[in-house]
Amino acid sequence: MVNILDELKARGLIKDFSNEDEVRDLLNTKQTIYCGFDPSASSMHVGNFVMISMLMRLQRAGHKIIAIVGGATGMIGDPSGKSKERNLQGVETLKANTECIKKQLERFIDLSDPEKGMIINNYEWFGAMGVLDFLRDYGKYFPVNYMLSKDIVASRLQSGVSFTEFAYMILQSVDFLKLHQEHGVSMQIGGGDQWGNLTSGLELIRKIEGQEAKVGCFTVPLLLDQNGKKFGKSEGGALYLDANLVSPYKIYQYFINVSDDDAARYLKVFSFKSLEEIAAITKEHYDNLGARIAQKALAYEIVGLIHGEAKAAECKKMSEVLFSGDVKSLSKENIVELFGDLQVEQPKGLLIEDLLIAIKAASSKREAREFINGNAVAINGEKVTDLAHIVDDKDALFGEYVVIKRGKKNYYLVKFN
């Protein structure tokens, strides 16, 4: 078995170790490794995909991986990264979210053999656990001053933290203990803000199972964009993995538009290409700045991983159409996805110059004629130079849409009313 640790470090995927030598030694042989996922929403987002892809890497390296869906811990809420108490979800909402997250994980984790991968809901052991059992069996191992020293709690002391969220650290620690006892889990991974929870789990195992217990953990850095904002967020909100919430094309466009340095960095984080291949892409990128080589490779691979190769190819084609103008090659859905925000309704039978004015592509008849005579106007990708051209059914794509392009970048979607 090839130890994957050095590759993870080279990709910038390690922030903190419990003990690097011990973790390295563990990874020399097959281990069972877990990561938890919070069902606070009905879908995970691209930021969560960093941890999903980490499990995929570890599984491909020969380790057994377990993804925990927090059906129980999700009822409490993790205080990390929050400036105030979160609103608790209803039981039915949480159940529905948990099932959605489980189905998403099933797309990425190889579950063909229980020795390769499993998905477990931690409600299995917490659901029937009484409060007295919880306090007697586990709470006694957590001195309050120890918990207060953890960043995950200390960061909330000024704004306030309830006992409910204060106890989250214990719940996550019990997860690690239960998985260690029942499934032989030796290692937990998590985001950089989870360090306090991960190390608390280690200490609980050693207190109960003995100091000789071979367990470890490491965290993955939280990705920030060039502006220092948490990765995976955009003006429209989180980039969800559910295509019904965020389209594959929107994810593709997000990565096409990241900075050059971010593109090079994200390739190491998300891509399953070798480091040598990534280095070659990065070199070609910086040798040809402006061609967005790294961004294109990144966007294509991420959409391919999340939504499949066919969707990645479709997004690539849609993106290229914006430059080629070949809109006739698009499906109806693609047209709405690309230009839907620009849609205006107009009647059939308008002269092209009148239509340009109506959709605000020109401010006057004179300007409209200048655009047309200057070969600057296209209907569905084809240049129009005839001032007498009437836009009607012959121009309609799928019987209702006409894509007008003025100049190199100005698009308008006309829908006949």
C-alpha positions in Angstrom: 0.0 0.0 0.0 1.3 3.4 -1.0 1.2 5.9 1.9 -1.0 8.8 0.7 0.1 11.3 3.3 2.9 13.0 1.3 0.5 13.6 -1.6 -2.1 15.1 0.6 0.5 17.5 2.1 1.7 18.4 -1.4 -1.9 19.2 -2.4 -2.3 21.5 0.6 -4.9 19.3 2.1 -3.5 18.9 5.6 -3.8 21.6 8.3 -3.2 19.9 11.7 -2.2 16.5 12.8 -2.8 14.8 16.2 0.7 13.4 15.7 2.2 13.3 12.2 4.5 10.3 12.8 1.6 8.3 14.3 -0.7 9.2 11.4 1.9 8.3 8.9 2.5 5.0 10.6 -1.2 4.2 10.6 -1.6 5.0 6.9 1.1 2.5 6.0 -1.6 -0.2 6.4 -5.3 -0.3 5.7 -7.2 1.8 8.2 -10.9 2.6 8.8 -11.3 6.4 8.6 -14.4 8.5 9.1 -15.7 12.0 8.5 -19.0 13.5 9.6 -21.5 15.5 7.6 -24.1 17.8 9.0 -27.7 17.6 7.6 -28.4 21.2 8.3 -29.7 21.6 4.7 -31.2 19.3 2.1 -28.0 19.4 0.1 -24.3 19.7 0.6 -22.4 22.3 -1.3 -19.1 22.5 -3.1 -17.2 23.4 0.1 -18.4 20.1 1.6 -17.1 18.4 -1.5 -13.5 19.0 -0.3 -14.2 16.5 2.5 -16.1 14.1 0.3 -13.2 14.1 -2.2 -10.8 13.5 0.8 -12.8 10.3 1.6 -12.6 9.3 -2.1 -8.8 9.8 -2.1 -8.4 7.7 1.0 -10.7 5.0 -0.3 -8.9 4.8 -3.6 -5.6 4.5 -1.6 -7.0 1.3 -0.1 -8.5 2.4 3.2 -12.0 1.7 4.4 -14.0 4.9 4.8 -17.1 5.6 6.8 -19.3 8.7 6.2 -21.4 9.7 9.2 -24.6 11.6 8.6 -25.4 13.5 11.8 -29.0 12.6 12.3 -28.5 13.1 16.0 -25.8 15.8 16.1 -27.8 17.7 13.5 -30.6 18.1 16.1 -28.1 20.1 18.3 -26.0 22.1 15.9 -22.3 22.5 15.7 -21.2 25.9 17.2 -18.0 26.1 15.1 -17.9 28.9 12.6 -21.1 30.4 14.0 -21.4 33.8 15.8 -24.7 33.0 17.3 -27.0 30.1 18.2 -28.4 28.4 15.2 -32.2 27.7 14.9 -32.9 24.1 15.7 -34.6 22.2 12.9 -37.8 20.2 13.3 -37.6 16.4 13.5 -39.2 15.8 10.1 -37.1 18.3 8.3 -34.0 16.8 9.8 -35.0 13.3 8.8 -35.6 14.5 5.3 -32.3 16.3 5.1 -30.5 13.3 6.5 -31.9 11.1 3.8 -31.0 13.6 1.1 -27.4 13.9 2.4 -27.1 10.1 2.5 -28.2 9.8 -1.1 -25.7 12.4 -2.2 -22.9 10.6 -0.4 -23.9 7.4 -2.1 -22.9 8.9 -5.4 -19.3 9.4 -4.4 -18.4 6.6 -2.0 -17.9 3.0 -3.2 -20.4 1.0 -1.1 -20.1 -2.2 -3.2 -18.3 -3.9 -0.3 -18.7 -3.0 3.4 -15.0 -3.4 3.7 -14.5 -0.5 1.3 -17.1 2.0 2.6 -20.2 2.6 4.7 -22.6 5.4 5.5 -24.0 5.5 9.0 -26.5 7.7 10.8 -25.3 8.5 14.3 -28.9 8.5 15.5 -28.3 4.7 15.7 -26.5 5.1 19.1 -27.9 8.4 20.3 -31.5 7.8 19.5 -32.1 5.4 22.4 -29.5 6.9 24.8 -31.0 8.4 27.9 -29.8 11.7 29.4 -28.6 10.1 32.6 -26.7 7.4 30.6 -25.1 10.2 28.5 -24.0 12.2 31.5 -22.8 9.2 33.5 -21.0 7.3 30.7 -19.5 10.2 28.8 -20.1 13.6 30.4 -17.9 12.7 33.3 -14.8 12.5 31.0 -15.1 16.2 30.0 -13.9 18.8 32.6 -15.6 22.1 32.0 -12.3 24.0 32.0 -11.0 21.6 29.3 -14.0 22.3 27.1 -13.8 26.1 27.7 -10.2 26.0 26.4 -11.2 24.7 23.0 -11.4 27.3 20.3 -14.7 25.9 19.1 -16.2 27.0 22.4 -13.9 29.9 23.4 -14.9 31.8 20.2 -18.5 31.8 21.3 -18.1 32.9 25.0 -18.5 36.6 24.3 -21.7 36.2 22.1 -23.0 33.4 24.3 -23.3 29.6 23.8 -26.1 27.5 25.2 -25.5 24.2 27.1 -27.0 22.5 24.0 -24.3 23.6 21.7 -21.7 23.4 24.4 -22.4 19.7 24.6 -21.9 19.2 20.9 -18.2 18.4 21.5 -19.1 15.5 23.7 -21.6 14.1 21.1 -19.0 14.2 18.3 -16.4 12.6 20.6 -18.9 9.8 21.4 -19.2 9.2 17.6 -15.5 8.6 17.4 -15.6 6.2 20.4 -18.6 4.2 19.1 -17.0 3.9 15.7 -13.7 2.8 17.2 -15.4 0.2 19.3 -17.9 -1.1 16.8 -16.2 -0.6 13.4 -12.5 -0.4 14.3 -12.2 3.2 13.2 -8.7 4.5 13.9 -8.8 7.9 12.4 -11.1 10.9 12.0 -10.8 13.7 9.5 -12.6 17.1 9.4 -12.4 20.7 8.4 -9.9 23.1 10.0 -12.6 24.4 12.3 -13.2 21.0 13.8 -9.8 20.6 15.5 -11.2 20.8 19.0 -13.9 18.2 18.4 -11.5 15.8 16.7 -8.9 15.9 19.5 -11.6 15.6 22.1 -12.7 12.4 20.5 -9.1 11.1 20.6 -8.8 11.9 24.3 -12.2 10.2 25.1 -11.0 7.0 23.4 -7.7 7.0 25.3 -9.5 7.6 28.6 -11.9 4.7 28.1 -9.8 2.3 25.9 -6.4 3.1 27.3 -3.5 5.4 26.3 -2.1 2.7 24.0 -5.1 2.9 21.7 -3.8 3.5 18.1 -6.0 6.4 16.9 -5.2 9.7 15.2 -6.8 12.6 13.3 -6.0 15.4 11.0 -7.8 18.4 9.6 -8.1 19.9 6.2 -7.7 23.7 5.8 -10.9 25.7 5.2 -10.6 27.0 1.7 -10.8 30.8 1.3 -11.0 32.7 -2.0 -8.6 35.5 -2.9 -10.8 37.9 -0.9 -10.6 35.8 2.2 -14.2 34.7 2.0 -15.2 31.2 2.8 -15.0 29.0 -0.3 -18.1 27.8 -2.0 -20.2 30.9 -1.4 -21.3 33.2 -4.2 -23.6 36.2 -4.4 -26.4 33.8 -5.1 -25.6 31.7 -2.0 -24.0 28.3 -1.5 -23.0 26.2 -4.6 -25.2 23.2 -3.7 -24.5 19.8 -5.1 -28.2 19.3 -5.9 -28.8 20.2 -9.5 -32.3 21.3 -8.7 -30.9 23.9 -6.4 -27.8 25.0 -8.3 -27.3 24.0 -12.0 -24.1 22.3 -13.1 -23.5 25.3 -15.4 -23.5 27.7 -12.5 -20.8 25.6 -10.8 -18.9 25.5 -14.0 -19.1 29.3 -14.4 -18.0 29.8 -10.8 -14.7 28.0 -11.4 -14.2 29.5 -14.9 -14.2 32.9 -13.2 -11.8 32.3 -10.3 -8.5 34.0 -10.3 -5.4 32.5 -11.9 -3.8 31.7 -8.5 -7.0 30.2 -7.1 -7.4 28.0 -10.2 -3.9 26.6 -9.7 -4.6 26.1 -6.0 -8.0 24.5 -6.4 -6.7 22.1 -9.0 -4.5 20.5 -6.3 -7.5 20.4 -3.9 -10.2 19.1 -6.2 -8.6 17.4 -9.2 -7.8 13.7 -9.2 -5.2 14.2 -11.8 -1.6 13.5 -10.7 0.5 16.3 -9.3 2.7 16.0 -12.3 -0.3 16.5 -14.6 -1.5 19.5 -12.6 2.0 21.0 -12.7 2.0 20.7 -16.5 -1.5 22.4 -16.7 -0.4 25.2 -14.4 2.8 25.8 -16.4 0.8 26.0 -19.6 -1.7 28.3 -17.9 0.9 30.8 -16.8 2.7 30.6 -20.2 -0.6 31.6 -21.9 -2.3 34.0 -19.5 -5.7 35.0 -20.7 -6.5 31.6 -22.2 -7.8 30.5 -18.8 -6.4 27.0 -19.2 -6.3 26.1 -15.5 -9.9 27.5 -15.0 -11.2 25.4 -17.9 -9.6 22.2 -16.7 -10.8 22.9 -13.1 -14.4 23.7 -14.0 -14.7 20.7 -16.3 -13.3 18.2 -13.8 -15.4 19.5 -10.8 -18.6 19.3 -12.8 -17.6 15.9 -14.1 -17.0 14.6 -10.6 -20.2 16.0 -9.2 -22.6 15.6 -12.0 -20.9 13.3 -14.5 -18.9 13.6 -17.7 -21.9 14.2 -19.9 -22.9 17.3 -17.9 -19.4 18.6 -17.9 -19.2 18.3 -21.6 -22.6 20.1 -21.9 -21.4 23.0 -19.6 -18.2 23.3 -21.7 -20.3 23.6 -24.9 -22.6 26.2 -23.3 -19.6 28.2 -22.2 -18.0 28.1 -25.6 -21.3 29.2 -27.3 -21.0 32.6 -25.5 -17.9 33.1 -27.6 -18.8 31.3 -30.8 -22.4 32.5 -30.9 -23.5 29.0 -32.1 -26.8 29.1 -30.1 -28.6 26.8 -32.6 -26.6 23.9 -31.2 -28.1 24.3 -27.7 -31.1 22.6 -26.2 -34.1 24.6 -25.1 -33.0 24.0 -21.5 -29.5 25.2 -22.3 -30.8 28.4 -23.8 -33.0 29.2 -20.8 -30.0 28.4 -18.5 -27.6 30.6 -20.4 -29.9 33.6 -21.2 -32.9 33.2 -18.9 -32.0 36.2 -16.8 -31.9 38.4 -19.9 -35.4 37.3 -21.1 -37.8 39.9 -22.4 -41.2 39.3 -24.0 -42.0 40.9 -27.3 -44.6 40.4 -30.1 -43.8 38.6 -33.4 -43.4 40.6 -36.6 -41.2 43.5 -35.5 -38.5 44.9 -37.8 -35.1 44.1 -36.5 -34.3 47.7 -35.8 -37.6 48.1 -33.8 -36.8 45.0 -31.9 -33.4 46.2 -30.9 -34.9 49.4 -29.5 -37.7 47.5 -27.7 -35.1 45.2 -25.9 -32.8 48.2 -25.2 -30.0 46.9 -27.4 -30.1 50.2 -29.2 -31.3 53.6 -28.0 -32.6 54.9 -31.3 -33.4 53.9 -34.9 -30.3 55.6 -36.1 -28.1 53.6 -33.6 -30.0 50.4 -34.4 -29.3 50.8 -38.1 -25.6 51.6 -37.4 -25.3 48.3 -35.5 -27.0 46.4 -38.3 -25.0 48.0 -41.1 -21.9 47.5 -39.1 -22.3 43.8 -39.0 -22.7 43.9 -35.2 -26.1 42.2 -34.9 -26.8 38.4 -34.9 -30.0 36.4 -34.6 -29.4 32.9 -33.2 -25.7 33.2 -34.1 -26.2 34.4 -37.7 -25.3 38.0 -38.7 -28.2 40.2 -39.9 -27.5 43.0 -42.3 -30.9 43.4 -43.9 -32.7 46.4 -42.4 -36.0 45.0 -43.7 -35.6 41.8 -41.7 -38.8 41.0 -39.8 -38.3 38.8 -36.7 -41.0 36.2 -36.6 -41.6 32.4 -36.5 -38.9 31.7 -39.0 -36.4 32.9 -36.4 -37.9 31.2 -33.4 -35.9 28.4 -31.7 -38.2 25.7 -30.3 -41.1 27.9 -31.5 -40.7 30.6 -28.9 -37.1 31.9 -28.4 -34.9 34.3 -30.4 -31.4 35.0 -29.2 -30.1 38.4 -30.2 -26.4 39.3 -29.9 -25.1 42.8 -30.3 -21.4 43.2 -30.5 -19.1 40.7 -28.9 -20.7 40.2 -25.5 -24.2 41.6 -25.4 -26.9 39.0 -25.5 -30.7 39.3 -25.3 -33.3 36.5 -25.1 -36.6 37.4 -26.8 -39.6 35.2 -26.0 -42.6 35.8 -28.2 -45.8 36.7 -26.3 
